[in-house]
Amino acid sequence: MATRSRFFRPLLYTAAVAAAGGGVLYISYRPRNIPGSEPALVPPPKYGEEGHLDPPRFPLTKNREDQIADLKRSAGLISTLEKAKGVLGSLAGPGVADQRIPEAEPYDLLVIGGGATGSGIALDAATRGLKVAMVERDDFASGTSSKSTKLVHGGVRYLEKAVWELDYNQYKLVKEALRERKYFLDTAPHLSSWLPIMIPIQKWWQAPYFWAGTKFYDFLAGSEGIESSYFLTKSRAMDAFPMLRKDNLFGALVYYDGAHNDSRMNVSLAMTAALYGTSVVNHLEVTGLEKDASGKLIGARAKDLVQERDGKTPQEFSIRAKGIINATGPFTDAVRKMDDESVQEIVAPSSGVHVILPGYYSPSKMGLIDPKTSDGRVIFFLPWQGNTIAGTTDAPTNITQNPIAGEEEINWILSEIRGYLAPDINVRRGDVLAAWSGIRPLVKDPKSKNTESLVRNHLITVSDSGLLTCAGGKWTTYRQMAEETVDEALKLYDIKASAVLEAPHISGTERMDDSAPLDGTCQTHQVRLIGAHGFSKTLFINLIQHFGVESIVARHLCESYGDRAWTVAALSSPTEQRYPVRGIKISALYPFIDGEVRYAVRHEYAQTAVDVLARRTRLAFLNAQAALEALPTVIDLMADELKWGSKRKDREWKDTVHFLASMGLAKSKLSVTRKDVESGKAGEYDEHERKLYSRHDAPADTMESDSKFSSGEKPVLKAGSAANK
């Protein structure tokens, strides 16, 4: 018996170890469905027998004028245009005259703020069968929501703090964000993708530390994970990221997170909400809140800022709603003080500066995180839209509409970059193509000494008059924030959710039910956004074959608009060249084309040149100088669509140049005129810029290896030199 025990025990131990090891390997390397790799939910259109293509027929949103009319109707107001229609209808006959406009149709919810949180709330409420309005003073994503690090992540730094500080709130935030990351990638695969991020390791003992951290990060993600983290030796790390400094490099760990196009994601949320029936209006300022005799909120007053831009005097009007939600990010306290001037502020604004560098600073498919900068903060270094984004800083700030990135913050980021890039790479201030500052609306904690130690979680509060405020949070958790806010609104305002019986066919086809089961509960974790249904990794090939657009342009359109790329390409002008056949670029350096400007005006409520350059395309964020040079083209295209006169075009020029100052445009360019740009003078360089590139040196800048003369020989001093004759 003892002999048998001695024989079987090692076999048992070996089998147990093998089973445990196999389980770990399977969990780490099991097959996963990578978001965006699946075929399109709706296949691309096919060519018929006669060679004709039947393009998708997508549903349209109401135009901006009709949306504003709906807002006025909520308070029983009828616009002059509607009155005229009514008079004409009565003349047309009894069949038309019977179409009466009810005196008042209040909304269930009025959402103030069109950023990620406000748009998410509007979509959530609309897909629960509520009647919703959302208004935004500027443009969708005009504030913090367009100035993020472009990551959809749980936050490895928050996980580290959760472990070392035994902070359950930090842990909960990471766990929640990892779940939301998966929803993000599922509902908008065209706008978000997975991205490997490298953690350089300088000391051997850091390898097990970071390995354990990244594996714990994978473990927390569970089934919502993307890919497993892995270790790279020094040679393989250098091969994957050739720009890295070799000194003291031991190896690297690579983990996966999500990346996205933040402002286009925000616009897609707003447009999807509009398709589900939300009254969505940008450039509409709330000037005050309205209360009943008992002091409870019943609506808001607003005015159309586009009329101001057209030189008209806008008239204030009322919007009535059973409940009002404040989702204005950094401006949260300003709206709260409209309700109660004595209220204590709850937002601690923090400035996050990012810089954009040329694409050659990083690999096109891998990012980098420096977990310990010189002052203990974290900095990301990521590929984005063909360029490289680096940031961010974290410091208390004052709230302004378009904050400007300070030189001190920009130089700090560049200094940190020099620390982990190879010494032969000259990191220059002149390589900064754009720089901006975003204001994080952190929830104020009186016990906290600095903003960096605050958790990026959110806070939902209710005032005595019934103003529901959602503040704080971050991009990755916008959907969860919206769900909790709408849940609270249903209880607070005693309104009932209901099933959406006639959901719009956002995919453009009625052959299939492309909507989530909208039964009155929150379904935004599976409500696909506009553009997602017909998107696939190969959609760009269909665009090339049908429209003859450039390959880089086709890829860009598919990754920015999803299946709506069909419409954008169709709106693009012929080039009158053999190839490309369609799509005139608004900037020679980037794949943005004229059809995007027309699409932005007709289908995405773009009202200003900044709306197009900054939030519909991302040119202002990628290259401030290129945005300036594209400005005349954008203004002319928008003027054709919106019937602008010369005064409005002049205003657009001045306002856009002023905005580009907040994107890092050189001060010497802020006074340029349209004539300067069109004549090429805007590309002239000051003395500092002249020193950056060899092309600004004097002529005959011959490399020694190409010289026809021996070293040290001075041909102009020879007797036979042409200079001496």
C-alpha angles and dihedrals in degrees: 000000000000090000091052090049092051089050099047099038096071089045090052093049092046092050091048093050091046091050092048092046091047090050091052091048092048093049090047098044105023116137112272135189104243109213111252095020094096121094117264116284086225113037119230118266118276132225114251128227092274093050096257121137119223102212121209117275106218123193116254129229122229115270120254095257092055091048091054090047089055090052091053091046090060088071095041094261122142119200123230090250092054091049089052090050089051092052091048089047092054090052091049094062144276094290091066099034091063090069096100126184113228116237098238133008107174119197123242090227135014112199116201110204131044101212126111093290097045094045091046091052091048092051093045093050094044092052088054091060098259126141104243140182125191123190129184127193094213123009135309108283091004091138133035095337093072096042103062129121086259092241128132098202147145092224120250090203091055089051091052090052091046090056099043096040095037087231112167093189091059090047091049091050092053093047092049093047093051090054092047090048090065092049088049092055093044099049097043108024092157093058100038135046141168119267129194111228123198126218109199114220119210101174128046092232091058091065097073091039095055092036090057091046096050092044090051087050089053090047093052090051090056112165089356090064123118108204133337122263119247142188125248126200118229094264094048091045090054090048092052094042108023093176093068122114109252096205112110092350109151098173140290143254121222123203131172132244136156130266129194148173098256105195094041088051089053093049090049091053091052094046092047089051088051091053089053089056105270117145099235119186129166127194089037114127124209105221099179147348125249125219136188126235092279093055096254120137116254102166149318141261119237143173133205110246092193088070088056090053089052090055096255130124108248118222118225116235137181128251115198123208138159090229136020124208122198111211101154101131112211090009093058094112092050090061092042089055090053084063097040122003092200096056118126115246116251102183122090103193117216125191119227115188122198130183130203119220131181117283094251090074092076140021113269094239106034135063132197135220124202102204095190118038124181091277097037098261127124124248128193126209110192142165111243131171092339094309133079124256121203129185174358136226122184120207138135113267145170120260116255131156098242109016118196123229109243123231091237092059093043092051091047090056091048090048091053091048091054088056096066103027122086112276092237089065107089106214103204134186087228090063091067103107095181138357130188143171122225123195115226111209096220117182108249118246112188091205093058119095099198137022095237091067092056119104113238092232124129138246129214116199136171126210125217091258093052103262107154112208128192112190137167125016128112139257096268093058098042092113094052090047090051092049093052092045094052090046089055092045092054090056097039099048097033094234124149127231117220140187118276101235098180105039114181118255094239092174091066096243135089094200090095139026102248097175130097117249095279098196098150096276125103109283102160091115086074104025104111115221126237109289096023101095099068098032123119136153089257099047091101090067091061090053092050093048096046104034103023094231122159116273093241090048093048092051091047093050093050093048093048103038106018111203090353085075085089089065095043092051091047089054092053120105124244112257095214087228132112090247135044093030096192137020122064110210118233088206125027090216099057138042096245112127139192094257089066091061092052092045091049091054098042101038109017105043095246106172104168138040089247089057089059101038096044110027110019094039116018098223096121090054093046101045124359094194092050089050090054091051091049093049098091091053093047093048092050093049092049092045089057091051099042099031096239121183126218094271093055091047090052091051092049089053094052095043094048095049088049090051092049087061086070088052093058101267109166114261090234089065098052094088097048119124130219089255089056092054095045091049092049096248092120088070093060115116133227122227094271093052092047090062094055101070133042090224087076093058122102119283121274091044091167122181112233092240090059097046119116091211131076121255112285094011114135108201096187090063095055119107091240094049116127088226090064096052 
